[in-house]
Amino acid sequence: MRHLLLPALALLLAGPATAGEHCDEYWFTRNALFARAGYCFSSPLGQAVFGNEGCTTKSPKLGTAEAAKVKHILELEALDACAINTKRTSLEIRGLEMRKTMKVLPVRDVGGSACIGWKGPPVTLRNAPSTSAEAVGEIGLGDQINFEFEREGSWDFVFIYSGLQLVSSGWTNMTWSPDACESVAG
């Protein structure tokens, strides 16, 4: 029940999701998986976003889950005809530094929705889709919760805004309904 009402309001609140924005998102997540496996970047973009401290190889070995996620992202990049200019030195994505701290990286979804004005109790955000993962933030009373990423089982990766300020991000498996929000978008 994530995609509910007021799609125009969601676009105003979350900002327009362009193919270029998705491409930056896909590039980041795919390359973050390689960086974590020890990949040494030669492109200006890779070096600017991830650095090469601690890198060990140009041919990293990915685990099964990571390899499947990379394959999925490559398919999404092909659908969006992504062509990232790796000579630049920055990406156009929100919450980049927060995202780097996630143990499990989310994959950008093509849609999105938002709970505007959370009315429920505080909800803990985690760095991975697991109740035993490290707590990295909290959804508080009145916050806006943006759902913009693919689910991992029953878990959502969310951005949390207080007013117009991005204050937190992380994984949650909370159950919510439109009644828990002042309004909904998307």
Phi, psi and omega in degrees: 000034183279323184264105192242279189228169168055058181300327179295320178295321179299319179295321178294319183284316185270344184088156182291139177261102180265162177302321178300320178296316178298320181298316176299318179300311180298315181301313180302307185297314180300313182285334174296323177296318177292320179300318180294336178270006175098011183297137176261116183277139175252341182281150176303321180294312179300316180293321181291320184279319187246337186070179179234012178297126180080003179290154185226348189200161170259357180227072183288152176262121178264148173290172182300313182295318180293318178297320178294321179293319178298316179300314179299315180296319178300322176295318178295319178298321178295318178299322180271003182051047182292139175216088184282132174278102183276006174275345177283176185233018176207161178245151178261071176223147180279148173066031185303311183294323176296318183295325180298335182275354182286134176290321175246123183274133178279158176250130181300137177264162179279343180244195178182162175207171182213144169259115184256119181079066180303129181250359184273185178288166176303143180233128180283137173258144183236162182274003177202159180282072180201140178293343178267358179288159181298135175286133182233357181179186183208145171269125181244170180306128178087353181291158171258132181248118179257126177256108185227008188231157177296145178285153171241097186065238179265009186258142174243140169266127186232154168259138180244127179245140168246111190065231179262003185265126173289119185247339183196166172204157178164184183265138176219147174243029181295150172258129181220163177225165179303334179293341180276002183234149173298319174204167180231156179219148175104000000 
